[in-house]
Amino acid sequence: MACDGFHKKMKNPDNFLELDALISEIEKLSRCFVRSSNLGLYLKTEDETLFKQKVLEAMTVLDELFGDGNNYSRNIPHTVNQGCGGFAGGPTRKCLLDVVAILKAAQKHAVRGVKIKHDINSYIAMSRLQELKSFDTKEFDITRMIRILEEINEANNSQSLMSIAMLCRTLIDHVPPIFNYKTFAEVTNNYKGTKSFKASMLHLQNSLRNVSDAYLHTCIRKKEVLPTFNQVDFRADIDVLLAEIIRIIKEIN
């Protein structure tokens, strides 16, 4: 399962990585079944013991990830008992694969939760970044734009508030050619977008530009006041801008 990047944002990243490893180990056991003329497919004693061990370890990890009595942990003993009449009889191959399926479902749930949480905590929604990265654009090279967005998120993570304002200003100065204009003021005044899109762009053109100018061009003074996050919070308007950029790229590709 592709989980790189997600485990870094989890509350218990070690548990997630351990679950990933346990799924791989249990799944490998599906290739260890031996065929018998009397018993059909079965696991050798050492492999059956390993299966028991890994399943119990996985259930412990699930309890730590989702809490005691979660649906995934509750379903595993039922699946095992139904598949082989209890651990003593040894698991069938189907039983083993059913357990793997439950664990993979739990893993997807964990990843989905991290994605949602990370989107909420990010300045630029990760879903927007991922969609932009998936494009093979013919008319525009959006590599620099993507990097600007990534640096906005990095500034947000480190609470570099003045950097957020400056980078957002860089973004709106960078993207006008996508709308067939040279400046963002031209986009704001002339682009045939919806009424709500125009309102968001006006907010970026006026408020964001003024806020960023204050940190880009004001000389040192005897007394200063640093910005709060509220002052540089243009997330909603930036997201509206990115949504329209994505729509345009889809249209021209």
KAMOZI-V273257 format. One record per run of one state. SS is the DSSP state (~ for helix, > for strand, _ for the rest). FROM is the first residue (numbers start at 1). TO is the last residue. Records with the same first field share a line. If there is no record, write none. Layout:
SS=FROM-TO  FROM-TO
This chain:
_=1-6  10-12  32-33  37-39  43-44  67-70  85-86  90-92  122-125  135-142  158-160  175-175  180-183  191-194  218-228  233-234  253-253
~=7-9  13-31  45-66  71-84  87-89  93-121  126-134  143-157  161-174  176-179  184-190  195-217  229-232  235-252
>=34-36  40-42
